[in-house]
Each structure stands twice: as structure tokens, then as C-alpha cells.
Amino acid sequence: MTNQRAPQTAGNAALTVAILLFNRLDQLDATGPFEVLAQMSNVKVDLVSSGSSPLVDMRGLTLVPTATLTEITATDVLVIPGGAGQESLMDDATVLSWLQRIARLGLAEPPLPLPGPSS
């Protein structure tokens, strides 16, 4: 089965998604959201990393980024997968700086409020 819809670019997408890739991630945390979101029309999904080199998940699957941190300056949705490699991200100044920039400046819309308890 082939996907017949045209590839989305940030310019024609109604929703942009950035999925952060890093070595030793849990690939299902990245590929699960990718599979769902990439099937939606008007959605642009990027697999983002600090560089363009392939990365290897916890079990040996190789994933290739579609964009670097410097190329993604704004996104509507940010997905940060889990996995053993997330611990090293906490000491990665480049990734932390990018996350702070995205959180402060890059979100296209303010987050929706969480539903509260009904009165």
C-alpha cells in the first residue's frame, strides 16, 4: 500500500510535529506517534536530532533524522521519547538549550488548558 498524499512542508502544514531522536531511545515512543501523526493530512512530522547522523535505539534499530535542532525553530507538538538514552540528554547543553528555546519561543500556540474537575 502506498501513501498517495503529497508530502507536507512547514509552509503548507496546519500542524507541525517535532520528534526528538537520540541514541538509546525507545523507538516505539518515537515511531508510534510518528505512524499516527504522519497519516493525518496537513501535518508535517520531523525526526529531529542535534546532528544528521543516524541514531541507534535501545535494541539496535537505526533511525535517521529528517532535521537538525538548528533547522527546527518552532513546532506545534514536541514529542520526547523515553528510553535509556534520555538520561544523557539531561547533561546535553545543546539539546537543553534547544528545548528551552522551543518552550519559550517556538510553540506556535499556547498549550490548551487541561480539563479540571467538574463543579
N, C-alpha and C positions, 0 to 999 in steps of 0.2 A: 504494500500500500504506500503510495507517495503522498506527500503533503502538497496540495495544489495551491495553497495561499501564497501570496507574494511575501518575501522576507520583509520584516519590519525594520525600519531605521528609526532613530530617535526623533527624526523630523516628522514621520507620519504615524508614529505610535501614540495612542492615547494614554498608555501606561508603560513606564519603563521599570525594569526589574534588574537589580544587580545581585548576583550570587557570588559571594566571596569564595575563592578557591585557595587552598593551602595544602602543603604536604601533610599526609596522615589524617585527612578529614574522613568523615563517614560519608561515603559517596551517596548513599540513599538520602541523606539530609540535603544534598545539593541536587541530585538528579530527580528526586521525587517532585519537588516544587517546579523544577525545570519542565518535566514532562507535562504537568498540568497547565502551567502558565504559557508555555510555548504553543499550545494548541489553541489558545484564545486569539481572536482577531484583535488587531490594533494593540498588541503587546510586544514590546521589544525586551528580550531577555539577554543579558550579557553575563558570561562567566568571567569574573574579574580576579586578577592577581597582581602582585607587586611587579611581576615581570611577565614576559611572554613565553617562558619555557614551560613545557609540560610538567604537571604535578602528579604525584602518586598518592592514592588513598591508602587507608589502613590495611587493605588486603592486596594491594599491588595494581589496582586499576589506574591507568594513566588518563588524566583529564587535561585538555588543552584550553587555556584561557582564550576568550574572544576579545578581551580588552584588558588594559592595564589600569592601575589605580589613577594614573595621571590622565587617562582618557575619559574616565567617568567622574564628572564634577557634580552631577545631580542625579537623583533617582527617586522614583515614587515608592518603590518597595526595595528593601535591603534584606537579603537572606544570608545569615551567617550560620553555616552548618556546624555541627558538633564533630567530635572525634578527638583522638589522642593529640593531634597536632594543634588543637586550639590553645593548649597551654603555652606553646611557644609564641603564639600571636600576642599574648599578654605582655611580652617583652619586645615586640617588634615595633619600634618607633615609627616606621614608615606606615604600617597598617593602622596603628593607633591614631596617628595624625590624620590619615585619610578618613577614618571613621568619625573623628571629631569634626572634620570639615563637612562631611556629608550630613552629620547630625545637626550642625549649626547652620549651614548654608544651603545644603544640597537637596533637602526634601522639597519636592515640588508643591506639596500641600501640607498643612498641619495634620498630624495624625488625628484620626477620628476618635472621639471620646469613647471609653469603654462603657458598656451599659452598666448602670448601677442597680442596686436592689430596688424593686418597685415599692412605692409607698403604699 
